[in-house]
Amino acid sequence: MAAAAASADPVVDTDVLVCDNGTGFVKAGFGGENFPRHVFPSMIGRPVLRAEEDLLGDVELKDVMVGQEAADMRRALEITYPVENGIITNWDDMELIWDHVFHDRLGVDPAGKKLMLTEAPMNPERNRKRMVTTMFEKYELGAVQIWWQALLTLYGQGMDTGVVVDSGDGVSHVVAVYDNMVIPHLTRRLNVAGRHITRYFTKLLLLRGYSFNRSADFQTVQEIKEKLAFVARNPDVERRLAAETTVLMENYTLPDGREIKVGRERFEAPEALFQPGLVDVEGDGLSDMVFNMIQDADMDLRPTFYKSIVVSGGSTMYPGLPSRLEYDIQQRYLKEIARGDEKKLRRMGISVLDPPQRKHLVFAGAAYISHTMRNSDAFWITKAEYEEMGVDRCVGNGLALSGDLVLEALAVLAQRVQRLRQRVLGPAPPVAARLEDAQLAAPAPVELGLELLDAPFRREKANASSGIGDLLTRAKRIWNILREKKTPADKRRELVAQLVELVDGHVKDLVMKHDASRVVQSVIRHGTPQAQLAVAKEMTREGMILDLAKAKYGHQLVVKMLRWGGPEARNLVFKQLEGHFARLVTHAQGAVVVEMGWMRGFTGAQRWQMEQELFGPAFRHIQDVARGASGARTLADVLASEQSRAAATGPAEVQSAKRARARVASALFDTVQRAADKAVLGLTVLHRAAADLFIASHGALPGQAAAAAPLLREAVVALAGSRDGGRAACAALGYGSAKDRKVMCRRISDHAAEMAEHEVGALIIARALAVTDDTKMLASTILKPLGLSDTVNARAVAAMARDRAGRKVLLQLLAPLGSWLSPAEKEMMVEYSVPVKQRKADKAAAKDPAKDEAAAVAAFDRATGGADEAAAAAEEEAEAELVPTSKKDAAKRAEELLEVAGPAIADACCLAAPRMIVSGPGMEVLSEAVWVLGVVGGDQRVLEAAAEGCLAEGGTTDAEEEAEAAAAAAAAAARSSSTSAGAAAAASSGDAGSDSDSDSDSDSDDEPAKAAGDSDDEEDAGPGPGSDAEDDDDEDEDDAAAAEGGQEEEEEEEEEEPVPETASAMLELPNTALFIKKLLIREGKMEGGAPAKGFAAALLRVMKEHGPEALAAGLASNRGAFSVLGLCEHAAVGPDARAWVKSNMDVVKAAPKCKGKAILLKKLA
């Protein structure tokens, strides 16, 4: 049928050959044909044994049989497949197939002709080079071109952008194409296709009692599959239907006349495409592959991809496959992205296109493009180029079709579509038009899809009608060269100058367009300060910066301006946005702009002015700010100064200050409420707002602070991205109810390991341990993920102890709120009190969840009420009775937590005591563990391990040091990839992670958008990472800093010293001396005297066991001598220590002279 269709084509270019090399079938023909002239199996057969004549019949058995001949005689042949999973693996057999194509099928001499070949995605470059070499060397072709099958599929549909789902005989691919360019890193591959489905069909038929074991039966099963199989929209419904009725049962007559019944096998076999596990292949099915691939694409490309999913290949011909694919993708989008919003789903317009000719769509595209470009030498790799440049340069330069050539080819296609439309939809054309149509004949209009064919040209027509078509075309050509990293610096400067000339005066027309906006962005990115300022001034004159900040594509230009622009350009942007920050900070696109300005673009004074807008109009009435008497740049300083001024003025001013403070808190409450509703609390500017909310509420409005805690409970992980966020999270834990803390602990649980290695995250965990009464819940949600609820993770606990951040968690368990906290951290860890009414409302909400929402609404109304309500609230709360937010005694809480975590900490100390001693943070944890678990708790294991550690020698203390180093490296990698506002925001916004972008080639300017999480509407959301196609890999460090949501640069971690080689060197270390000194002094200050079985006794016992060598090691250095002196002066073990030292006086006298030894000898005398 294919051959008949091809022969009906009125225009056949026999000088251009087309060969589509598939895994299962080869499709061959000439340029200009709509369907392949010849289709035959891609197989080679060789006789195994000489077959009997009755088996062969009239067929002559050859030494090598190709294609359909081999398929017909496969029972007598050994079959090989030269193409596996779309890649040529047997070149000798492949040459036999090409010989068959040229000489036997097409009947032409290929010498001097042009050949269009197709290749599968991810085809190795060495294969491509060998294909070109073979065509020129063996077949002496005049020109060759090799094209990706996905691109050809789209060209066959008249499209230049879309997602191609190609499933043939051996492999299935999902390929993303944008503007004639394949995006390689998005390509997905599934090793399940027609051949695997046929084998699975055979297996299913065997379960029914039909055996098709012979090699020749493979073709029979394939015919059954092609005639009866279909894809079920809902497999469960079909299974019930097959089990309860005979509706699905069909009869099939085999070639030998037997009749078989086929039922549920009809849909179970193709189900392997959607559930690869059915054929023992791991990975996602077609639907999941498409959805995940689109979600991995740049955010601004996703709507286009969702609307342009094209299926092609023989294995997509099953009835029901396109609708099943579309249904599955829609359901995942509805659940994970739209969150049940069907209106949003309809607006996205997810569509799967299933052209009827999709089985041969790749060939059709290849035949069309090769015929159209037959006279364009720039399109082909000619033999002259091959002989002159060699295959390496020839293939590298020849396989990319330039934008001009693509536009030329698509323009011809546009004319073809227009004529077809006139012929089908308009009046009967004249004879001349009919003859012209005959030269550009195509399949039936229904098959081509005329509406779809016209789509790629709408954007060009719109640009042309607006008068910027030519300008945009030239600008994009320059931009395509400019964005390449390999472009030399001098060439880049020249291109920027040309681009500045082009866009001058046209910025307003360009920046609101998806593709044109990038051109102007490149001027900002690569231009001189003068060029940047010129663009900024033009934007300012038009008064469009505020509109751009809220535009889907335009906001990227403002972000670039804030990141790369000079001080003058940034000041212009700030002046345009001034007065609008309070609304922009919770806008889908505006939040990205505000975040970039907060992190990089604005000065300290501008940031303070921006922050004041979040405080609301009432802040202007605070006298200290109005008069400018204080240079304060924080809300806490301003409020403290205002409170002092009011107290010195009189009672009336005090009341006025309280009212103003209440209004400021109310304005901040409103901002944080909107941010929580839109799940954008990953932005660092909002971290500051949340922290300021508690600063304004603390003391004066504790009830309002308690009402704000529920707003932050879902975003507690996101808040770990900055110091301000950490303050807000700690305050929310302090003011929150038991329910709020439970939710926050559960959110922390999923990221506990990463947070414990982060300075702010570890402090938040410590705060949760300090205020949460439900210790059983803490054990399961925090201690267990950290490995502190059992003893099998001692090595991980030891690594945590030696980490600057992780030690805070362990110290909170061992010495709650101890001296290890800095003054600023102690302020964050204080215990709060709330009004009795507030706590009763929390209890009622916990008993009746229905009241929880009402309580939240009431709190919101209270917080955002008018001036009188705010003032009344302030006065009422000032007089209200306050109660602590935690009911359980702090000592009891700490005891219960230590009972759970104590064994794991003890095991870690026993395992790695020497390495903990040489590490600053580790020594601090070990000293507390020895004191709490050993001296006070009586755990002799810890005491012995610590004492042994003080005399340890390198290489003998930790046999698994390498494994521990590997674990630490893995933890560091996990921290770098998951710690930041981006990952935290994903956790805070529930399903926000599904919209995040993991494109390694994306421009990180848009990383703040990650922190923002999901917006209310995907279509209104700003472009995510990668909307700017420029590759700024040289700015990776800056990008990472931006992505981390303003996280202040952490201090560099101290390099951990190795355990010294000798015991004397170990005792000489400052950490060892300090460790011994701290414990001996603490034992000496104990009530009731020093313990007889404490650390001093353990250290003396270990030194005695080591003999005089231990004493000699101790006296080898001044610090070690003072440690020995401390033992001799210890109240409990001093006499025994002195006696032991005197018995080894020869060792003492032989020791080097030092101050510690002199004092020791004096004491002994």
Secondary structure, DSSP 8 states (H G I E B T S, - for coil): -HHHHHHT-S--EEEEEEEEE-SSEEEEEEET-SS-SEEEE--EEEESS---HHHHTT----SSEETHHHHHTGGGEEEE-SEETTEE--HHHHHHHHHIIIIIIS----TT-EEEEEE-TT--HHHHHHHHHHHHHTS--SEEEEEEHHHHHHHHHT-SSEEEEEE-SS-EEEEEEETTEE-GGG-EEES-SHHHHHHHHHHHHHHHT----STTHHHHHHHHHHHH----SSHHHHHHHHHH-STT-EEEE-TTS-EEEE-THHHHTGGGGT-GGGGT--S--HHHHHHHHHHHS-TTTHHHHHH-EEEESGGG-STTHHHHHHHHHHHHIIIIISTT-HHHHHHHT--EE--TTGGGHHHHHHHHHHHHTTT-TTTSEEHHHHHHHHHHHHHHHHSS--HHHHHHHHHHHHHHHHHHHHHHHSS---HHHHHHHHHT--S-HHHHTHHHHHGGGHHHHHHHHHT-HHHHHHHHHHHHHHT-TTS-HHHHHHHHHHHHHHHTTTHHHHHTSTTHHHHHHHHHHHS-HHHHHHHHHHHHHTT-HHHHHTSTTTHHHHHHHHHHS-HHHHHHHHHHHTT-HHHHTTSTTHHHHHHHIIIIIS-HHHHHHHHHHHT-GGGGG-HHHHHT-----SHHHHHHHHHHHHHHH-HHHHHHHHHHHHHHHHHHHHHHHHHHHTT-TTSHHHHHHHHHHHHHHTTT-HHHHHHHHHHHGGGTTGGGGSHHHHHHHHHHHHH--HHHHHHHHHHHHTTHHHHHTSHHHHHHHHHHHHH-S-HHHHIIIIITTTT-SSSTTHHHHHHHHTSTTHHHHHHHHHSTT-TTS-HHHHHHT---EEEHHHHHHHHHHHH-HHHHHHHHHHHHHHHT--HHHHHHHHHHHHHS-EEES--S-HHHHHHHHHHHHHHHHHHHHHHHHHHHHHSHHHHHHHHHHIIIIIIIT--HHHHHHHHHHHT--TTSS-TTHHHHHHHHHHHHHHHHHH-SHHHHHHHHTSSGGGG----TTS-GGGHHHHHH---S-GGGS---TTSS----GGGHHHHHHHHTTT--------------SSHHHHHHSHHHHHHHHHHHHHHHTSTTS--TTSHHHHHHHHHHHHTHHHHHHHTTSHHHHHHHHHHHH-TTTHHHHHHHHHTTHHHHHHS---HHHHHHHHHH-
